[in-house]
């Protein structure tokens, strides 16, 4: 019988869908307002795909960059209070509450993880390093250290301090991405969309991410939603240059959604250790097909 992770995921999923929609709507309006200029671009058609040889305008790039920053800062704005509540449960010794909040608080981070990885210091490892990647003698902090405490070894004397450090680290991330001088390159954003999917398809699919809690499906969903949001920010450029690719991406996102949704139960996901190897392979195939399409976006946008 599948083990269920019962947490308020329906509300969490809705908040991410709203965030994606909030990104997509202004971009769609911007695309409509600039349609009068599209006839000046020289176009060609290859294998049924509509493409354009013109470069993206600075206005399009600025709009895409601003839209993605809005999405990222929206995610970190939710990440900080979610992690604060998770940390409070850890510090109070309320293991059941902490277990329930662990996967939901991580969701906001997993949707934008490539952003944290762009900083030249150890911010991402401080937040999300797995035990298998820990260097000998290094201090282990972050989500996965607390995951082990909650599911495997029991709360430790320093668990409260680790929880406080996690709050400080996600707060630092929030402050960094909100800084006025922190901007996004739309081409790199498109690359980040592919990175999120590649991480799931090539490593997380084995169950190595949440090895103690088996809450991996929460991460999968967040990675896919984060990739979708990143693509949405550059969609006007993509549709102008290669509309057929955009249609294929929509189709593959739908396939992945349907594959993932069969592992839902109420407001939770089945524990990932109950997902069989053939089921994992089927999910991997769907993710690979989506990745094959999304990995082309960076070249289209940056070309």
C-alpha positions in Angstrom: 0.0 0.0 0.0 1.5 3.4 -0.9 2.7 5.6 1.9 1.2 9.1 1.5 2.8 12.3 2.3 -0.2 14.3 3.4 0.5 18.1 3.4 -1.4 21.1 2.0 0.0 20.6 -1.5 -3.2 21.7 -3.4 -2.8 25.2 -2.1 0.9 25.2 -2.7 0.4 23.9 -6.3 -2.2 26.6 -6.9 0.2 29.3 -5.7 2.8 28.2 -8.2 0.3 28.1 -11.0 -0.8 31.6 -10.1 2.8 32.7 -10.2 3.3 31.2 -13.6 0.1 32.9 -14.9 1.3 36.2 -13.4 4.5 35.9 -15.5 2.7 34.8 -18.7 -0.1 37.4 -18.8 2.0 40.6 -19.1 4.3 38.8 -21.6 1.2 38.0 -23.7 0.0 41.6 -23.6 3.5 42.8 -24.5 3.6 40.4 -27.4 0.2 41.7 -28.7 1.3 45.3 -28.4 4.4 44.7 -30.4 2.6 42.6 -33.1 2.5 45.7 -35.5 6.3 45.6 -35.6 6.5 41.9 -36.4 5.9 42.4 -40.2 9.3 44.1 -40.5 11.1 40.9 -39.6 12.3 38.6 -42.4 10.7 35.2 -42.0 11.2 31.7 -43.3 9.5 28.4 -42.9 11.3 25.1 -42.3 9.6 21.8 -41.7 6.4 23.6 -40.8 8.1 25.7 -38.1 7.7 29.5 -38.3 11.0 31.2 -37.6 12.3 34.7 -37.8 15.8 35.9 -38.6 15.5 39.1 -36.6 17.1 39.6 -33.3 15.0 40.0 -30.2 14.5 43.7 -29.5 15.9 45.2 -26.3 12.4 45.8 -25.2 11.5 42.1 -25.5 14.7 41.2 -23.6 14.0 43.7 -20.9 10.4 42.5 -20.5 11.5 38.9 -20.3 14.2 39.7 -17.7 11.8 41.7 -15.6 9.1 39.0 -15.8 11.5 36.3 -14.6 12.8 38.5 -11.7 9.1 39.0 -10.7 8.7 35.2 -10.6 11.9 34.5 -8.7 11.3 37.2 -6.1 7.7 35.9 -5.7 9.1 32.5 -5.0 11.7 33.7 -2.5 9.1 35.8 -0.8 7.1 32.6 -0.1 10.3 30.6 0.7 11.3 32.6 3.7 8.1 32.3 5.7 7.7 28.7 4.7 11.2 27.8 5.9 10.8 29.9 9.0 7.7 27.9 10.0 9.6 24.6 9.2 12.5 25.8 11.4 10.2 26.7 14.2 8.7 23.2 14.2 12.2 21.7 14.3 13.2 23.9 17.2 10.0 23.0 19.0 10.8 19.3 18.6 7.5 18.8 16.8 8.7 16.1 14.4 5.3 15.5 12.8 4.8 19.2 11.9 8.4 19.5 10.7 8.0 16.4 8.4 4.8 17.9 7.0 6.5 21.2 6.3 9.8 19.9 4.9 8.6 19.2 1.3 6.3 22.2 1.0 9.0 24.7 2.1 11.5 23.1 -0.3 9.1 23.6 -3.2 9.8 27.3 -3.5 13.5 26.7 -3.6 13.4 23.9 -6.0 11.5 26.0 -8.6 14.4 28.5 -8.8 17.4 26.5 -7.7 19.5 27.4 -10.8 19.3 31.1 -9.6 20.9 30.2 -6.3 23.6 28.2 -8.1 24.7 31.4 -10.0 26.1 33.1 -7.0 29.9 32.6 -6.7 29.9 31.5 -3.1 28.5 28.5 -1.3 24.9 29.7 -0.9 23.3 26.7 -2.8 25.4 24.1 -0.9 24.6 25.7 2.4 20.9 25.4 1.6 20.6 22.1 -0.4 23.8 20.0 -0.2 23.2 16.2 0.0 25.1 14.0 2.4 26.7 12.1 -0.5 28.3 15.3 -1.8 29.7 16.4 1.5 33.4 16.9 1.6 35.3 15.2 4.4 35.5 17.4 7.4 33.0 20.0 6.0 30.0 21.2 8.1 26.7 19.9 6.7 23.9 22.4 6.8 20.6 22.9 5.0 17.4 21.0 4.1 19.0 17.6 3.7 20.8 17.7 7.0 17.4 18.3 8.7 15.8 15.7 6.6 18.2 13.1 8.0 17.5 14.3 11.5 13.8 14.1 11.1 13.5 10.7 9.2 16.7 8.8 10.1 18.6 9.7 13.2 16.3 11.8 15.3 16.7 15.5 16.2 20.3 16.3 17.3 21.6 18.8 19.8 22.5 21.2 17.0 19.3 20.7 14.9 17.9 24.0 16.1 21.0 25.8 15.1 21.0 24.2 11.7 17.3 25.3 11.3 18.3 28.9 12.2 21.1 28.8 9.7 18.7 27.6 7.0 16.4 30.5 7.7 19.4 32.9 7.5 20.5 31.4 4.2 17.2 31.5 2.4 16.7 35.1 3.7 20.1 36.0 2.2 18.9 34.5 -1.1 15.7 36.5 -0.9 17.7 39.7 -0.3 20.1 39.0 -3.1 17.6 38.4 -5.8 15.6 41.4 -4.8 18.6 43.7 -5.0 18.0 46.5 -7.7 21.2 45.6 -9.5 20.5 41.9 -9.7 19.2 41.2 -13.2 18.6 38.2 -15.4 19.8 37.3 -18.9 16.8 35.9 -20.8 19.1 33.4 -22.7 20.5 32.1 -19.4 17.0 32.0 -18.0 16.1 29.7 -20.8 19.2 27.6 -20.0 18.0 27.4 -16.4 14.7 26.0 -17.6 16.6 23.1 -19.2 18.8 22.7 -16.1 15.8 22.2 -13.9 14.5 19.4 -16.1 17.9 17.8 -16.6 18.5 17.6 -12.9 15.2 15.6 -12.5 15.7 13.4 -15.6 19.3 12.5 -15.1 19.8 12.4 -11.3 16.8 12.9 -9.1 14.8 10.3 -11.0 16.8 7.6 -9.1 15.5 8.9 -5.7 18.9 10.3 -4.6 17.6 13.7 -3.7 15.3 13.1 -0.7 16.9 9.8 0.3 15.6 9.8 3.8 12.1 11.2 3.4 11.2 10.0 -0.1 9.4 13.3 -0.8 11.1 13.5 -4.2 7.8 14.0 -6.1 7.4 17.4 -4.5 10.8 18.4 -5.9 9.9 17.0 -9.4 6.7 19.0 -9.5 8.6 22.2 -8.4 11.4 21.7 -10.9 8.9 21.2 -13.8 6.8 24.2 -12.7 9.9 26.3 -12.4 11.0 25.3 -15.9 7.6 26.2 -17.2 7.7 29.6 -15.6 11.2 30.3 -17.1 10.0 29.3 -20.6 7.0 31.6 -20.1 9.2 34.6 -19.6 10.8 34.2 -23.0 7.7 32.9 -24.8 7.0 36.0 -26.9 10.6 35.8 -28.3 10.3 32.0 -28.8 6.9 32.3 -30.6 8.3 35.0 -32.9 11.3 32.9 -33.9 10.0 29.4 -33.7 6.3 29.0 -33.0 6.3 25.3 -33.7 8.9 24.7 -30.9 6.6 26.5 -28.5 3.7 24.2 -29.4 5.8 21.1 -29.0 7.0 22.4 -25.6 3.4 22.9 -24.5 2.5 19.3 -25.6 5.4 17.8 -23.7 4.7 19.8 -20.5 1.2 18.4 -20.7 2.5 14.8 -21.0 4.8 15.3 -18.0 1.9 16.8 -16.0 -0.3 13.8 -16.7 2.5 11.4 -15.8 3.2 13.1 -12.5 -0.4 13.5 -11.6 -1.0 9.8 -11.4 1.1 9.8 -8.2 -1.1 12.3 -6.4 -3.4 11.4 -3.6 -5.5 14.1 -2.1 -3.2 16.9 -1.1 -0.1 14.8 -1.1 2.1 12.6 -3.2 2.9 8.9 -2.8 6.2 8.2 -1.1 8.8 7.9 -3.9 10.1 4.6 -2.6 6.7 3.1 -3.6 7.2 4.1 -7.3 8.4 1.1 -9.2 11.4 1.0 -11.5 9.2 0.7 -14.6 7.1 3.6 -13.4 10.3 5.6 -12.9 11.4 4.8 -16.4 8.1 5.9 -17.9 8.4 9.2 -16.0 12.0 9.6 -17.1 11.0 9.1 -20.7 8.4 11.9 -20.5 11.0 14.2 -18.8 13.6 13.4 -21.5 11.1 14.2 -24.3 10.3 17.5 -22.6 14.0 18.3 -22.0 14.8 17.6 -25.7 12.4 20.5 -26.6 13.2 22.9 -23.8 17.0 22.6 -24.3 16.5 24.2 -27.7 15.0 27.4 -26.3 18.3 29.0 -25.1 19.7 28.8 -28.7 16.6 30.3 -30.1 16.4 33.2 -27.6 20.1 33.9 -27.6 20.6 33.5 -31.4 
